[in-house]
């Protein structure tokens, strides 16, 4: 190959920052596409019922794709409860949560890990270090914590160096309470005054409190550990 051709090809190589930007643009496009075409419950039923016994598997695949496109997990879980009831629906929801986390982890890791390592800044580095250091426990807490969407957390984990099994196991444990709760609410959509609906709301509240307390405990412990290290350095 000629040197001139080689220099042109080298300029056309996609760098880590470009891959990260392309990843974010693709995800944003998918979110806008899904948000503008959100189906009604009747359309969801009409789509899934013809698949018969294979309906849970089809819903699992579709739900995983929707979750990766930033469709809120509670909406997917509610649809699962509406279609399959609280028991089978919870199994489908939780399996979908784990599958979605693994897909998002892989996409984030392949698409923009090097770029985020370069441009993430101190806050990202602190979060990545915290997830990597605490692994499974950190993932469980992040899944329990309220106001923390699952998909962005998984993509961020993919951009860090967390292990795959930690994401899978942490999601299975941490997402289980809310998976059951939102699925049960979806199954009780016609009677939100039922005992099951009240139990579901209670689980959501308790899980959220557990997540917040877990984050506060980790932050406090990290500060205590940093203070102890500084004290040891002074004494040394």
Residue frames relative to the residue before (quaternion, step in Angstrom):
aa qw qx qy qz dx dy dz
X 1.0000 0.0000 0.0000 0.0000 0.00 0.00 0.00
X 0.4850 -0.6742 0.4740 0.2926 3.59 -0.98 0.83
X 0.6103 -0.5777 0.3968 0.3693 3.54 -1.16 0.63
X 0.6265 0.5479 -0.3382 0.4392 3.57 1.06 -0.75
X 0.6523 0.5012 -0.3084 0.4778 3.56 1.02 -0.85
X 0.6440 0.5334 -0.3306 0.4375 3.56 1.00 -0.82
X 0.6556 0.5071 -0.3212 0.4581 3.58 0.98 -0.80
X 0.6308 0.5266 -0.3390 0.4581 3.59 1.04 -0.74
X 0.6648 0.4993 -0.3087 0.4620 3.60 0.93 -0.89
X 0.6402 0.5269 -0.3374 0.4457 3.56 1.01 -0.78
X 0.6443 0.5128 -0.3271 0.4636 3.58 1.08 -0.67
X 0.6838 0.4940 -0.2828 0.4566 3.57 1.13 -0.65
X 0.4739 0.6722 -0.4513 0.3463 3.60 1.21 -0.14
X 0.3923 -0.7222 0.5238 0.2243 3.54 -0.97 0.90
X 0.3034 -0.7764 0.5323 0.1475 3.54 -0.61 1.16
X 0.7033 -0.4810 0.3146 0.4184 3.60 -1.25 0.24
X 0.6505 0.5090 -0.3314 0.4560 3.59 1.00 -0.75
X 0.6408 0.5188 -0.3220 0.4654 3.57 1.03 -0.77
X 0.6356 0.5190 -0.3295 0.4670 3.61 0.99 -0.80
X 0.6454 0.5152 -0.3216 0.4633 3.57 0.98 -0.81
X 0.6592 0.5033 -0.3096 0.4651 3.59 0.93 -0.88
X 0.6511 0.5078 -0.3137 0.4689 3.60 0.96 -0.84
X 0.6218 0.5389 -0.3371 0.4576 3.58 1.01 -0.81
X 0.6836 0.4845 -0.2943 0.4597 3.59 0.84 -0.93
X 0.6480 0.5186 -0.3203 0.4567 3.59 1.01 -0.76
X 0.6463 0.5126 -0.3195 0.4663 3.58 0.98 -0.83
X 0.6663 0.4992 -0.3039 0.4631 3.59 0.91 -0.89
X 0.6403 0.5130 -0.3250 0.4703 3.58 1.00 -0.78
X 0.6506 0.5205 -0.3157 0.4540 3.57 0.97 -0.82
X 0.6501 0.5115 -0.3140 0.4660 3.57 0.99 -0.83
X 0.6433 0.5265 -0.3237 0.4518 3.56 0.98 -0.84
X 0.6761 0.4908 -0.2986 0.4614 3.59 0.87 -0.92
X 0.6342 0.5336 -0.3293 0.4525 3.57 1.04 -0.78
X 0.6927 0.4623 -0.2787 0.4782 3.58 0.88 -0.93
X 0.6495 0.5403 -0.3260 0.4243 3.59 0.95 -0.87
X 0.6987 0.4684 -0.2720 0.4674 3.57 1.04 -0.73
X 0.7656 0.3057 -0.1726 0.5391 3.59 1.24 -0.30
X 0.1797 0.8082 -0.5380 0.1584 3.57 1.00 0.78
X 0.3362 -0.7752 0.4974 0.1968 3.62 -0.60 1.08
X 0.4950 -0.6302 0.5084 0.3152 3.55 -1.23 0.50
X 0.6712 -0.4884 0.3522 0.4324 3.63 -1.21 0.33
X 0.6352 0.5353 -0.3372 0.4430 3.58 1.01 -0.76
X 0.6648 0.4888 -0.3062 0.4748 3.57 0.99 -0.80
X 0.6095 0.5426 -0.3521 0.4584 3.58 1.07 -0.67
X 0.6584 0.4962 -0.3040 0.4775 3.58 0.93 -0.90
X 0.6699 0.5082 -0.3044 0.4476 3.55 0.88 -0.92
X 0.6623 0.5055 -0.3069 0.4601 3.57 1.09 -0.67
X 0.7730 0.4151 -0.2057 0.4334 3.58 0.82 -1.00
X 0.6072 0.6174 -0.3628 0.3444 3.61 0.98 -0.74
X 0.6444 0.5369 -0.3594 0.4090 3.68 0.89 -0.68
X 0.6182 0.5688 -0.3547 0.4106 3.62 1.16 -0.35
X 0.3530 -0.7862 0.4594 0.2151 3.59 1.27 -0.08
X 0.8449 -0.0910 0.0835 0.5205 3.58 -0.86 -0.98
X 0.6466 0.5126 -0.3209 0.4649 3.59 1.21 -0.39
X 0.3969 0.7570 -0.4539 0.2518 3.59 1.27 -0.06
X 0.6504 0.5088 -0.3517 0.4410 3.67 0.85 -0.76
X 0.6553 0.5054 -0.3194 0.4616 3.59 0.97 -0.80
X 0.6427 0.5103 -0.3222 0.4719 3.59 0.97 -0.83
X 0.6564 0.5034 -0.3105 0.4684 3.57 0.93 -0.88
X 0.6150 0.5552 -0.3393 0.4455 3.58 1.05 -0.78
X 0.6779 0.4868 -0.2892 0.4688 3.58 0.90 -0.91
X 0.6757 0.4804 -0.2930 0.4762 3.56 0.90 -0.93
X 0.6603 0.5216 -0.3069 0.4447 3.57 0.94 -0.88
X 0.6250 0.5332 -0.3347 0.4616 3.56 1.04 -0.74
X 0.6608 0.4989 -0.3014 0.4729 3.57 0.95 -0.86
X 0.6573 0.5042 -0.3122 0.4650 3.59 0.97 -0.83
X 0.6458 0.5216 -0.3206 0.4561 3.57 0.96 -0.86
X 0.6570 0.5044 -0.3073 0.4685 3.58 0.99 -0.81
X 0.6733 0.4581 -0.2821 0.5072 3.58 1.26 -0.39
X 0.5801 -0.6374 0.3375 0.3786 3.57 1.28 0.48
X 0.3369 0.6815 -0.5636 0.3232 3.61 1.05 0.57
X 0.5205 -0.6738 0.4109 0.3258 3.64 -0.70 0.98
X 0.5500 -0.6539 0.4250 0.2988 3.55 -0.93 0.95
X 0.6359 0.5412 -0.3539 0.4212 3.65 0.92 -0.77
X 0.6305 0.5263 -0.3445 0.4547 3.61 1.05 -0.65
X 0.6548 0.4951 -0.3106 0.4792 3.57 0.98 -0.84
X 0.6546 0.5087 -0.3112 0.4646 3.58 0.97 -0.86
X 0.6438 0.5213 -0.3241 0.4568 3.58 1.00 -0.80
X 0.6435 0.5061 -0.3206 0.4765 3.57 1.01 -0.77
X 0.6224 0.5368 -0.3377 0.4587 3.58 1.05 -0.72
X 0.6675 0.4892 -0.2993 0.4750 3.58 0.97 -0.81
X 0.6321 0.5396 -0.3241 0.4519 3.55 1.05 -0.78
X 0.7324 0.4357 -0.2332 0.4683 3.58 0.99 -0.85
X 0.8399 0.2396 -0.0688 0.4821 3.58 0.84 -0.98
X 0.5381 -0.6220 0.4173 0.3866 3.59 1.22 -0.09
X 0.7003 -0.5224 0.2926 0.3887 3.61 -1.23 0.32
X 0.6916 0.4902 -0.3011 0.4367 3.62 0.96 -0.73
X 0.7292 0.3764 -0.2305 0.5230 3.58 0.60 -1.12
X 0.6266 0.5572 -0.3356 0.4291 3.57 1.03 -0.77
X 0.6425 0.5134 -0.3256 0.4665 3.59 1.01 -0.77
X 0.6353 0.5226 -0.3282 0.4643 3.58 0.99 -0.82
X 0.6596 0.4941 -0.3036 0.4781 3.58 0.97 -0.87
X 0.6599 0.5225 -0.3072 0.4439 3.58 0.92 -0.92
X 0.7011 0.4688 -0.2826 0.4571 3.58 0.81 -0.99
X 0.6265 0.5175 -0.3340 0.4777 3.58 1.02 -0.76
X 0.6545 0.5101 -0.3069 0.4662 3.55 1.00 -0.81
X 0.6202 0.5437 -0.3470 0.4464 3.59 1.04 -0.71
X 0.6676 0.4876 -0.2991 0.4765 3.58 0.95 -0.87
X 0.6588 0.5041 -0.3101 0.4645 3.59 0.91 -0.91
X 0.6509 0.5157 -0.3166 0.4583 3.58 0.95 -0.86
X 0.6441 0.5282 -0.3235 0.4489 3.57 0.95 -0.87
X 0.6714 0.4931 -0.3012 0.4641 3.58 0.97 -0.83
X 0.6319 0.5185 -0.3306 0.4718 3.58 1.03 -0.78
X 0.6856 0.4848 -0.2812 0.4645 3.58 0.86 -0.97
X 0.6098 0.5459 -0.3404 0.4629 3.56 1.06 -0.74
X 0.6818 0.4909 -0.2832 0.4625 3.57 0.89 -0.98
X 0.6538 0.5083 -0.3153 0.4634 3.59 0.93 -0.88
X 0.6756 0.4936 -0.2969 0.4601 3.57 0.88 -0.90
X 0.6767 0.4994 -0.2923 0.4552 3.55 0.99 -0.85
X 0.7150 0.4348 -0.2622 0.4806 3.59 0.93 -0.85
X 0.7404 0.4761 -0.2439 0.4070 3.56 0.95 -0.80
X 0.8748 0.0141 0.0410 0.4825 3.58 0.85 -0.75
X 0.2794 0.8020 -0.4982 0.1745 3.58 1.17 0.34
X 0.6932 0.4706 -0.2890 0.4631 3.60 0.81 -0.97
X 0.6423 0.5331 -0.3256 0.4442 3.55 1.02 -0.78
X 0.6821 0.4732 -0.2966 0.4720 3.58 0.89 -0.86
X 0.5842 0.5664 -0.3712 0.4473 3.58 1.09 -0.60
X 0.7126 0.4569 -0.2557 0.4670 3.57 1.06 -0.72
X 0.8173 0.2742 -0.1165 0.4932 3.58 0.87 -0.92
X 0.4426 0.7353 -0.4386 0.2665 3.61 1.22 -0.08
X 0.3351 -0.7710 0.4860 0.2387 3.57 1.06 -0.65
X 0.7583 -0.4212 0.2569 0.4261 3.58 -1.32 0.14
X 0.6555 0.5213 -0.3337 0.4327 3.60 0.93 -0.83
X 0.6533 0.4947 -0.3181 0.4768 3.56 0.94 -0.86
X 0.6516 0.5255 -0.3220 0.4422 3.56 0.91 -0.91
X 0.6433 0.5181 -0.3221 0.4626 3.58 1.03 -0.78
X 0.6657 0.4900 -0.3021 0.4749 3.59 0.95 -0.88
X 0.6552 0.5136 -0.3128 0.4572 3.58 0.93 -0.90
X 0.6532 0.5101 -0.3119 0.4646 3.57 0.97 -0.86
X 0.6490 0.5214 -0.3215 0.4512 3.57 1.00 -0.83
X 0.6647 0.4900 -0.3065 0.4734 3.58 0.94 -0.87
X 0.6703 0.5017 -0.3016 0.4560 3.57 0.90 -0.89
X 0.6765 0.5083 -0.2983 0.4415 3.58 0.97 -0.83
X 0.7869 0.3208 -0.1591 0.5025 3.56 0.91 -0.91
X 0.2540 -0.8456 0.4541 0.1194 3.58 1.30 -0.12
X 0.8556 0.1102 -0.0321 0.5048 3.52 -0.68 -1.19
X 0.6808 0.4996 -0.3001 0.4437 3.60 0.82 -0.97
X 0.6463 0.5186 -0.3256 0.4554 3.58 0.99 -0.79
X 0.6515 0.5116 -0.3202 0.4597 3.58 0.96 -0.82
X 0.6253 0.5362 -0.3380 0.4553 3.59 0.98 -0.83
X 0.6801 0.4915 -0.2932 0.4581 3.58 0.86 -0.96
X 0.6670 0.4998 -0.3109 0.4567 3.58 0.93 -0.84
X 0.6435 0.5048 -0.3272 0.4733 3.61 1.08 -0.61
X 0.6710 0.4914 -0.2986 0.4681 3.57 1.09 -0.65
X 0.6267 0.5949 -0.3400 0.3710 3.55 1.01 -0.87
X 0.4171 -0.7049 0.5087 0.2653 3.60 -0.97 0.80
X 0.8108 0.2873 -0.2187 0.4607 3.55 -1.35 0.30
X 0.6023 0.4883 -0.3889 0.4975 3.58 1.14 0.56
X 0.2843 -0.7857 0.5204 0.1762 3.64 -0.08 1.21
X 0.5382 -0.6683 0.4165 0.3003 3.55 -0.95 0.91
X 0.6681 0.5396 -0.3237 0.3972 3.59 0.81 -0.94
X 0.6770 0.4726 -0.3247 0.4615 3.66 0.77 -0.83
X 0.6165 0.5404 -0.3484 0.4545 3.58 1.05 -0.72
X 0.6697 0.4977 -0.3021 0.4611 3.58 0.93 -0.86
X 0.6451 0.5004 -0.3266 0.4762 3.57 0.98 -0.81
X 0.6480 0.5083 -0.3241 0.4655 3.58 0.98 -0.80
X 0.6315 0.5251 -0.3326 0.4636 3.57 1.04 -0.76
X 0.6333 0.5291 -0.3277 0.4601 3.57 1.08 -0.70
X 0.6701 0.4794 -0.2886 0.4878 3.54 1.15 -0.60
X 0.6262 0.4625 -0.3430 0.5257 3.58 1.29 -0.10
X 0.5651 -0.6007 0.4416 0.3533 3.57 -1.21 -0.42
X 0.2695 0.7756 -0.5270 0.2191 3.58 1.10 0.61
X 0.4981 -0.6722 0.4614 0.2951 3.58 -1.09 0.68
X 0.6180 -0.5877 0.3844 0.3536 3.54 -1.14 0.70
X 0.6736 0.4998 -0.3155 0.4438 3.60 0.85 -0.89
X 0.6169 0.5491 -0.3517 0.4407 3.59 1.10 -0.60
X 0.6351 0.5047 -0.3245 0.4864 3.58 1.06 -0.72
X 0.6792 0.5014 -0.2990 0.4449 3.59 0.86 -0.96
X 0.7208 0.4352 -0.2556 0.4752 3.58 0.76 -1.04
X 0.6530 0.5171 -0.3181 0.4528 3.58 0.97 -0.82
X 0.6436 0.5047 -0.3172 0.4800 3.58 1.05 -0.73
X 0.6426 0.5346 -0.3302 0.4384 3.59 0.92 -0.86
X 0.7115 0.4342 -0.2564 0.4894 3.58 0.97 -0.84
X 0.7392 0.4482 -0.2445 0.4392 3.56 0.74 -1.06
X 0.7106 0.4537 -0.2645 0.4682 3.59 1.03 -0.71
X 0.4840 0.7126 -0.4201 0.2854 3.61 1.19 -0.39
X 0.6832 0.4837 -0.3333 0.4338 3.67 0.73 -0.87
X 0.7116 0.4373 -0.2712 0.4784 3.58 0.83 -0.93
X 0.5774 0.5729 -0.3837 0.4373 3.60 1.10 -0.56
X 0.6732 0.4700 -0.2946 0.4890 3.57 0.92 -0.89
X 0.6768 0.5247 -0.3115 0.4117 3.58 0.84 -0.97
X 0.7183 0.4309 -0.2667 0.4767 3.59 0.76 -0.98
X 0.6148 0.5273 -0.3518 0.4693 3.59 1.09 -0.60
X 0.6513 0.5098 -0.3101 0.4688 3.56 1.00 -0.84
X 0.6353 0.5143 -0.3337 0.4697 3.58 1.01 -0.73
X 0.6399 0.5170 -0.3264 0.4654 3.57 1.01 -0.75
X 0.6766 0.4828 -0.2898 0.4745 3.55 1.03 -0.78
X 0.7186 0.4092 -0.2327 0.5119 3.58 1.23 -0.48
X 0.2769 0.8133 -0.4835 0.1675 3.57 1.25 0.28
X 0.6796 0.4836 -0.2935 0.4671 3.58 1.10 -0.57
X 0.7837 0.1481 -0.0815 0.5977 3.60 1.25 -0.27
X 0.0541 -0.8461 0.5302 -0.0087 3.56 0.32 1.26
X 0.6045 0.5349 -0.3638 0.4649 3.59 1.28 0.03
X 0.4442 0.6971 -0.4563 0.3293 3.59 1.25 0.12
X 0.6343 -0.5358 0.3871 0.4009 3.62 -1.17 0.47
X 0.6227 0.5537 -0.3472 0.4302 3.60 1.02 -0.76
X 0.6451 0.5171 -0.3233 0.4604 3.59 1.01 -0.77
X 0.6503 0.5040 -0.3192 0.4704 3.59 0.99 -0.79
X 0.6311 0.5194 -0.3305 0.4718 3.58 1.01 -0.78
X 0.6406 0.5340 -0.3235 0.4471 3.57 0.96 -0.86
X 0.6556 0.4990 -0.3119 0.4732 3.59 0.92 -0.87
X 0.6407 0.5279 -0.3210 0.4557 3.58 0.98 -0.82
X 0.6461 0.5152 -0.3167 0.4657 3.58 1.00 -0.82
X 0.6300 0.5331 -0.3345 0.4550 3.59 0.98 -0.80
X 0.6652 0.5027 -0.2994 0.4639 3.57 0.95 -0.91
X 0.6824 0.4885 -0.2915 0.4591 3.58 0.84 -0.97
X 0.6517 0.5109 -0.3156 0.4633 3.59 0.95 -0.87
X 0.6472 0.5200 -0.3192 0.4570 3.58 0.99 -0.79
X 0.6495 0.5063 -0.3117 0.4739 3.57 0.97 -0.85
X 0.6377 0.5270 -0.3253 0.4581 3.57 0.98 -0.83
X 0.6554 0.5118 -0.3122 0.4594 3.58 0.98 -0.81
X 0.6592 0.5026 -0.3064 0.4679 3.58 0.95 -0.89
X 0.6701 0.4891 -0.3005 0.4705 3.58 0.91 -0.89
X 0.6313 0.5368 -0.3334 0.4497 3.57 1.04 -0.74
X 0.6517 0.5022 -0.3133 0.4744 3.57 0.98 -0.83
X 0.6593 0.5062 -0.3136 0.4591 3.59 0.91 -0.89
X 0.6482 0.5219 -0.3231 0.4507 3.58 0.98 -0.82
X 0.6664 0.4966 -0.3033 0.4662 3.58 0.96 -0.86
X 0.6420 0.5168 -0.3255 0.4634 3.58 1.00 -0.82
X 0.6662 0.4971 -0.3044 0.4652 3.57 0.92 -0.89
X 0.6610 0.5025 -0.3149 0.4599 3.59 0.93 -0.84
X 0.6366 0.5244 -0.3329 0.4570 3.56 1.03 -0.77
X 0.6478 0.5060 -0.3205 0.4707 3.57 1.00 -0.80
X 0.6446 0.5157 -0.3231 0.4628 3.59 0.98 -0.84
X 0.6522 0.5113 -0.3141 0.4632 3.57 0.99 -0.84
X 0.6505 0.5104 -0.3186 0.4635 3.59 0.99 -0.81
X 0.6492 0.5120 -0.3171 0.4646 3.57 1.00 -0.83
X 0.6464 0.5171 -0.3197 0.4611 3.60 1.01 -0.82
X 0.6429 0.5160 -0.3236 0.4644 3.59 1.00 -0.79
X 0.6521 0.5065 -0.3206 0.4641 3.58 0.98 -0.78
X 0.6323 0.5296 -0.3225 0.4644 3.56 1.07 -0.77
X 0.6517 0.5101 -0.3109 0.4674 3.58 0.98 -0.84
X 0.6380 0.5252 -0.3223 0.4618 3.56 1.04 -0.80
X 0.6402 0.5141 -0.3307 0.4652 3.60 1.02 -0.75
X 0.6745 0.4963 -0.2938 0.4608 3.56 0.95 -0.92
X 0.6553 0.5160 -0.3111 0.4556 3.55 1.09 -0.75
